[in-house]
Amino acid sequence: MSDSIDWIARAGARAKGKRPELLGDPSAERMLSILLAVAGEVSVLKQRLDTVERLLDAKGTISRADIEAFEPDRDAAYERAVMSKEYVARIMRGVQQNQEAMQADERPVADISIELRDN
């Protein structure tokens, strides 16, 4: 890793142009940004843990250099891709459920409940 790059300064740098607004509420936009950043960090940790586990299985002991030099083979890369896809699907499940609900022609449960109560 290069010591000439100030990663903290780079992480705090502003992107060019206006930030896209998806939710219409600046607080919600910030919260979404924070949550997605944390999700990204967890994803990186999951990949790194996978590296540690694979190296321990293969060698029984590892060093930091082993971890940094590790490159997954084709099967490991595929397993990681599936793991990442499943992780993102779990994170985005609430969004997917909302989208599915908007597309469904089903009546809200609250409306059905009121109808059943009144009949």
C-alpha positions in Angstrom: 0.0 0.0 0.0 1.3 3.4 -0.9 2.1 5.9 1.8 1.9 8.8 -0.6 -1.9 8.7 -0.8 -3.9 10.4 2.0 -6.9 8.0 2.1 -8.7 10.0 4.8 -8.5 13.2 2.7 -9.7 11.3 -0.4 -12.6 9.8 1.5 -13.8 13.2 2.5 -13.4 14.8 -0.9 -16.5 16.1 -2.5 -17.7 14.7 -5.8 -18.1 17.1 -8.7 -21.6 18.2 -9.6 -24.8 18.1 -7.6 -25.7 15.0 -5.6 -28.7 13.2 -7.0 -31.8 13.3 -4.8 -33.7 10.1 -4.6 -35.8 10.5 -1.6 -36.6 14.3 -1.5 -35.5 14.7 2.1 -31.9 15.8 2.8 -31.8 13.9 6.1 -33.1 10.7 4.5 -30.5 11.2 1.7 -27.7 11.5 4.3 -29.0 8.4 6.1 -29.2 6.4 2.9 -25.6 7.5 2.0 -24.3 6.4 5.5 -26.1 3.1 5.4 -24.8 2.3 1.9 -21.3 3.2 3.0 -21.6 0.9 6.0 -23.0 -1.9 3.8 -20.0 -1.5 1.5 -17.6 -1.8 4.4 -19.4 -4.9 5.7 -19.1 -6.4 2.2 -15.4 -5.8 2.1 -15.1 -7.3 5.6 -17.0 -10.4 4.4 -14.6 -10.8 1.5 -11.6 -10.4 3.7 -12.9 -12.9 6.2 -13.5 -15.3 3.4 -9.8 -14.9 2.4 -8.7 -15.6 6.0 -10.9 -18.7 6.2 -9.7 -20.1 2.8 -6.0 -19.4 3.7 -6.4 -21.1 7.1 -8.1 -24.1 5.5 -5.3 -24.4 2.9 -2.2 -23.6 5.1 -3.3 -23.8 8.8 -1.5 -20.5 9.5 -1.4 -17.2 7.7 0.3 -13.8 7.7 -0.9 -10.4 6.7 1.2 -10.7 3.6 -0.7 -13.9 2.7 -4.0 -12.1 3.1 -2.8 -9.1 0.9 -1.5 -11.4 -1.8 -4.5 -13.8 -1.9 -6.3 -14.0 -5.3 -9.3 -16.2 -5.3 -9.4 -19.0 -7.9 -12.4 -19.3 -10.3 -14.5 -21.3 -7.8 -13.8 -19.0 -4.9 -14.6 -16.0 -7.1 -17.9 -17.5 -8.1 -18.8 -18.3 -4.5 -17.9 -14.8 -3.5 -20.0 -13.3 -6.2 -23.0 -15.4 -5.1 -22.4 -14.4 -1.5 -22.3 -10.7 -2.5 -25.4 -11.0 -4.6 -27.3 -12.6 -1.7 -26.0 -9.9 0.7 -27.2 -7.1 -1.5 -30.6 -8.9 -2.0 -31.0 -9.0 1.8 -30.1 -5.4 2.2 -32.4 -4.3 -0.6 -35.3 -6.6 0.4 -37.3 -3.8 1.9 -37.0 -1.7 -1.2 -38.0 -4.7 -3.3 -41.0 -5.4 -1.1 -42.2 -1.8 -1.5 -41.8 -1.9 -5.2 -43.7 -5.2 -5.4 -46.5 -3.8 -3.2 -46.8 -0.8 -5.6 -47.1 -3.1 -8.6 -49.6 -5.5 -6.9 -53.3 -5.1 -7.4 -54.0 -6.4 -3.9 -56.0 -4.4 -1.5 -54.2 -3.3 1.7 -54.7 -5.6 4.6 -56.1 -2.8 6.7 -58.9 -2.3 4.2 -59.7 -6.0 4.2 -59.6 -6.1 8.0 -62.2 -3.2 8.2 -64.4 -4.9 5.7 -64.4 -8.2 7.6 -65.0 -6.4 10.9 -68.0 -4.5 9.5 -69.6 -7.5 7.8 
